[in-house]
Each structure stands twice: as structure tokens, then as C-alpha cells.
């Protein structure tokens, strides 16, 4: 049953060539989000990647990580901690700059977002080079949190993001 739902989700992810820059084959999850049954299946599949007793809070990365992380947190009755782009958080924060496959960015999290010893599951839509998730790991651990895993709807295996996250439990629903 789980494999059938994952196959249905994968079948609706479309490829957009040369976006956001020439040479990149973008995996567009919008068709999954537009279909209520597939969107629900995608949320359920991400929620099922890790046993709920292995984390205390869910961390989601702006912006598509919010699309998956917040519903998974709601479904499993956990709190949701947002990690946002530079300049979007109103209170005391910690920040980290990281490299993407086509540039660099800065992410921030509220300094009181993670408590020391709190176990965090990082949720995002896509694992590519691992830079964004690696930055999230950095923020969680700088605040004394423990990253118990990272859950993704889509993984681009050929970009070797898992290598950057070596030592962490990384799981995905659809792998290319």
C-alpha cells in the first residue's frame, strides 16, 4: 500500500528543464499539492518515515518545508519550529550561511526555537546537495538540540546530499 501511494505521488511530479538556471532539471511538486488525495498521501508518507517516539519537535525549512513540516507536525501532534530565510524572523535568532547548487543563502531560527536536549526531526520537500538541510542541522545543534532524522518527499540521489548529511538518519519517499 505504501509503495503504491509513493508511486502515485512520483508519477505526478513533473520535470521543468532549465529552471531556475540552465542545466537544472527542476522537480515540480505542484501537481501533487493541487490534488487533494495525492497531497494527503504525500503528507501521510512523510509522516510515516520516522516513528513518532524518535523526536520531540518538527523543524521545517522555508518555504516548501512548511508545506510538509507543519501538516506532519499537526498530524502527529508535535510542535513545529520554522527555519526561515534571512530577515524574516522578528525575535532573537541564530543564523547560518550555506551553499546551494546554484548560489548561497542564509537561514535563521529563533534562538528559543529548540531547547537543549530536544530531539528534532527536520522535514523538507526536497534533498538535493544537502546544503539547506545541513544548515538546518547546524542551527538545531548550535542551540543544543539533537537531530534524530531528516525526512523528505523527494531526494535527488545523483546530487549526493546524503553524503553531506553523513551520520544522520535521512529518509525520503521518492528518489531520483
N, C-alpha and C positions, 0 to 999 in steps of 0.2 A: 504493500500500500504506500509506504513512504517513498519508495523508488518511483512509483507511478506518478505521485504528486510532484516529485523533483523533476521528472522527465517532462511533465506538463508545463511546469514553470520554465524550464530550459528552452522548451520549444517556442515560447513566446518572447524570449529575449532576442531583440533584433540587433544587427550589426550596422553601425554607421561608419563608413570609411572616412578617413582623414578628418576626424573630429577628436579633440579640439585643435589638433595641428596635423599637417600632412604626415602620413605614415602610421598614424594611430588608428586602430580598428576599435571603435568605441562600442562597448556592450551596453545597450539601452534597455533598462528595466521598465521603462514607462508602460509598455503594453501589459506587463504583469500587474502594475499598480492600477491600471484602468479597468481590469477585470476583477470584480468583487470576489469571485470564488478563487481565482489564482492569487490575488493579494492575500486573502485569508490563508491559503495553503502556504504561501511564502512565509508569512509570519509564524504559522504553526511549525513549519520545518526548521526555521532558525531557532525557535523556542525549544525544539526537541534536540538540538545539537549537544547540549550540556545538561546533566542532571541538576535540577534546581538547588540541591543541597550543597553544590560546589562553589557558590558565590553568594554575596550579601547584597550586591547592588549591580545595576547595569549601567555601563558608560556608553554613550552614543556620540558619534562624531558628526559634526555639521557637514553637510546637511542631510544627505540621504541616510546616514546612520541614525538620524532622528526618526526617519520614516519606518525603520525596522526596530531600533532600540526601544523607543517609547511604547509601541504596542506590545513588544515582548515583555517589557517590564510590567505593563498593565496586566497582561495575560497571566503572568507568573506571580503577581502581587509583590513586586520589588520596586524600590525607588529607582529613579532614573537621573543620572548625572550627565549633563550636556558638556561636551567639549566643543568650543566654538572658535571661529576664525578671529583673528586679531581685531580688538576694539569693539567686540560685541557684548562683552560681559560687564555688568555695572559695578561689581564689588571687587574686593581684593582678589587677586588672581596670580597664578603662575603661568608662564608661557614657555614655549619651545619652538624654535625654527627647525624646519625639516625640508628635505628634498623630495620632490615628486619626479615622475618620469619625464615631465616637461616643465620644470620650474621649481621654485621654492615657496613655502608658505609658513605662516606662524599659527599655532593653535594655542588656546588658553582654556584654563579651567579655574573655577572659583577655588580659592585657597582652602575653603572649608568643605569642598565637594566630597572629598574622601577622608575618612578618619583613619588614623594609624591602625594597621592590622586588618582593616576592612578588605574583604575579598571582592574583587571586581571582575565582571565579565564584560569585555569590550565587544560591542556589536556595531557592524558597519555593513553597507551593501556590497562592497567590493574589496577584495585583496588583490592589489597589483604588485608594486615593488616592495610593499611593506613599510614605506616611509611614513604614511599617515598613522597607521596602527603603531608603529614603533614610537612615534611622537606621543601618542596617547599612553602607551606603556610608560614612557619617561615621566609624563605628568602624574600618573597614578602612583608610581613608585616614589617620586620625589616627595609626595605628600604622605608616604608611609603605608600606602595601600599595597595589596598583593594581587597581581594579575593572575587569575586562575584559568583564563582562557580568552580566546578571541573567536567570535562567530561571524561568519559572512554568508550572504546569499550567494555571491559569485566569487570565484577565485580564478585569476589568470595565471595558471601554473607556470607558463613559459616565462613569466617575469620574475619568478623565484622569490616572491615575497616571504614565503615560509623561511627561507634562509636568513633573512633579516630578523625574523622572529624566532630563531632557533632557541630552544629551551622553554618555549611557551606552547601550550596546547592550542593548536589552530585547527578549526574545523569549518567546512563550507558545505553548502547544499549542492551547488552546481560548479563543476570545474571544467575549465577550458585549457 
